[in-house]
């Protein structure tokens, strides 16, 4: 029987009526093995770019090295940030204390397994086994993660493509059918299962402002990962 620990937060549901469309390039069901590396300073700046500006200075940061993720800064507020390579995608994400305590390890191990040469199918199997065994745990209480950086990229047709900045609310074992979720029309559940999250896109003005304020960072990142010459 499908298990539900708790339903999506009221904040996410309250935003159902007024959100921008989400492109199909957000889908996480594609998977790749290539791991993109960044210069350390650029990765540090990109990681915290997932947060609203007022939270960046106090956030903890981990960066990816050849041996896996390495902590470079302790958190002085609830958030811990990484540049995730989960599923072969490439995006900064910052988890609150509950997400850091539970599902952050799965995000880190996904990248480490790909660095070691595991196939996408093998990584998916190891992740599923980890949740089954208790090595990885779903969030036990409501919480959220930020993915507000315009430098956020998902695989689309085997290539990375920029996707919409968004908020994520932990929703383990929730289904789109539970909330009427439809990608592109309303908040929806990404990766249903123990690490499921309700995705709520940032507003159009918020996204436009972020692009304008972070154009230099965008150019640096897209040059470093081969999206720009």
C-alpha positions in Angstrom: 0.0 0.0 0.0 1.3 3.5 -0.8 2.4 5.3 2.2 1.8 9.0 3.1 3.7 10.6 5.9 2.0 14.0 5.6 0.4 16.1 2.9 1.9 19.1 1.1 2.3 22.3 3.1 -0.5 24.9 2.9 1.9 27.4 1.5 2.3 25.4 -1.7 -1.4 24.8 -2.1 -2.1 28.5 -1.6 -0.1 29.3 -4.7 -2.1 26.9 -7.0 -4.1 29.7 -8.6 -1.4 32.0 -9.8 1.8 30.4 -11.2 3.6 30.6 -14.5 3.8 27.7 -16.9 6.6 25.2 -16.3 8.3 23.8 -19.4 8.7 20.1 -20.1 12.5 20.6 -19.7 12.0 20.5 -15.9 11.4 16.7 -16.0 13.8 14.6 -14.0 13.1 11.3 -15.8 16.1 11.7 -18.1 19.4 10.6 -16.6 23.0 10.9 -17.7 26.4 10.0 -16.3 28.4 13.0 -17.3 29.5 15.1 -14.3 30.4 18.7 -14.9 33.0 20.3 -12.7 33.4 24.0 -11.9 36.2 26.1 -10.6 35.9 26.2 -6.8 35.1 29.9 -6.6 32.5 29.7 -9.3 30.8 26.7 -7.6 30.7 28.6 -4.3 29.0 31.6 -5.8 26.6 29.4 -7.8 25.6 27.2 -4.9 24.2 30.1 -2.8 22.6 31.7 -5.8 19.7 29.3 -5.3 18.7 31.3 -2.2 17.0 34.7 -1.9 19.8 37.3 -1.3 19.1 37.8 2.4 19.8 34.1 3.1 23.0 33.7 1.1 25.6 35.0 3.6 24.7 32.6 6.4 24.2 29.5 4.3 26.4 26.4 4.6 28.2 25.3 1.4 29.5 22.0 0.0 31.4 21.8 -3.3 32.1 18.9 -5.5 35.7 17.6 -5.7 37.0 14.5 -7.4 36.5 12.5 -4.2 32.9 13.7 -3.6 31.3 16.7 -1.9 33.5 18.6 0.6 32.1 21.1 3.2 33.7 24.5 2.8 31.4 26.6 5.1 29.3 25.8 8.1 25.7 27.1 8.1 24.8 30.0 10.3 21.1 29.8 9.2 18.8 26.9 8.4 20.2 26.4 4.8 22.9 24.3 3.2 23.7 24.7 -0.5 25.3 22.5 -3.2 25.4 22.5 -6.9 23.6 19.3 -7.6 24.5 16.9 -10.5 21.7 14.5 -9.6 20.6 12.5 -12.6 23.1 14.2 -14.8 21.3 17.5 -14.3 23.1 20.6 -13.1 21.6 23.1 -10.6 22.2 24.9 -7.4 19.9 23.9 -4.6 19.7 24.9 -0.9 17.9 22.7 1.7 16.6 23.7 5.1 17.6 21.8 8.2 15.2 18.9 7.6 16.3 18.4 4.0 20.0 18.7 5.0 19.4 16.1 7.8 17.7 13.6 5.5 17.8 13.8 1.7 20.9 15.9 1.0 23.1 12.8 1.4 21.2 11.1 -1.5 21.9 14.1 -3.7 25.6 14.0 -2.9 26.0 10.3 -3.3 24.3 10.4 -6.7 27.1 12.6 -8.0 29.8 10.6 -6.4 28.5 7.3 -7.9 28.5 8.9 -11.4 32.1 10.2 -10.8 33.0 6.6 -10.1 31.6 5.5 -13.4 28.3 4.0 -12.4 25.7 3.9 -15.1 22.5 5.9 -14.8 20.5 2.6 -14.3 22.9 1.5 -11.6 22.7 4.9 -9.8 18.9 4.7 -9.8 19.0 1.2 -8.4 21.5 2.1 -5.6 19.4 5.2 -4.7 16.2 3.1 -4.5 18.0 0.4 -2.4 19.3 3.2 -0.1 15.9 4.5 0.7 14.6 0.9 1.2 17.4 0.1 3.6 17.2 3.4 5.5 20.6 4.7 4.4 18.6 7.6 2.9 15.6 9.0 4.6 12.6 11.0 3.4 11.9 14.3 5.3 9.9 13.6 8.5 8.3 17.0 8.7 7.2 19.8 6.3 10.0 22.0 5.0 11.4 23.5 1.8 14.3 23.9 -0.5 15.2 26.8 -2.8 16.1 26.6 -6.5 15.8 30.3 -7.4 18.9 30.7 -9.5 18.4 31.4 -13.2 21.5 29.1 -13.7 19.5 25.9 -13.3 19.7 23.2 -16.0 17.9 20.0 -16.6 18.5 17.3 -19.3 16.1 17.7 -22.2 16.7 15.4 -25.1 20.1 14.5 -23.7 21.2 18.1 -23.5 21.2 20.5 -20.6 18.6 23.3 -21.0 17.9 26.2 -18.7 14.7 25.7 -16.6 12.4 27.8 -14.5 13.5 28.9 -11.0 11.3 27.5 -8.3 10.5 26.6 -4.7 10.3 23.0 -3.5 8.2 21.7 -0.6 8.9 18.2 0.7 6.1 15.8 -0.1 7.3 12.2 0.3 4.9 9.7 -1.2 2.5 12.4 -2.5 1.1 12.0 -6.0 -0.1 14.6 -8.5 -3.6 13.0 -8.2 -3.6 14.0 -4.5 -3.3 17.7 -5.3 -4.5 18.0 -8.9 -1.0 18.6 -10.0 -0.3 19.2 -13.6 3.1 20.4 -14.9 2.8 23.7 -16.7 -0.6 24.5 -15.2 -0.3 24.1 -11.4 2.1 23.0 -8.7 3.1 19.4 -9.3 4.9 16.5 -7.7 8.5 15.9 -8.9 10.0 12.4 -8.4 7.0 10.9 -6.5 8.3 8.6 -3.8 10.4 9.1 -0.6 12.2 12.2 -2.1 9.1 13.7 -3.8 8.7 17.4 -3.8 5.9 19.8 -4.8 7.3 22.3 -7.3 6.1 25.9 -7.2 7.6 28.1 -9.9 8.8 31.5 -9.1 6.8 34.4 -10.5 7.7 35.9 -13.9 8.9 39.2 -12.5 11.0 37.4 -9.9 12.6 35.3 -12.6 13.3 38.3 -14.8 14.9 40.2 -12.0 17.1 37.3 -11.1 18.3 37.0 -14.7 19.1 40.7 -14.8 20.9 40.7 -11.5 22.9 37.5 -12.2 23.7 37.9 -15.9 27.5 37.9 -15.2 27.2 34.7 -13.2 25.0 33.1 -15.9 27.6 33.9 -18.5 30.4 32.4 -16.4 28.5 29.2 -15.6 27.3 28.6 -19.2 30.8 29.1 -20.5 32.2 26.7 -17.9 29.7 23.9 -18.8 29.9 24.4 -22.5 26.5 26.1 -23.2 28.3 29.2 -24.5 31.6 29.7 -26.3 
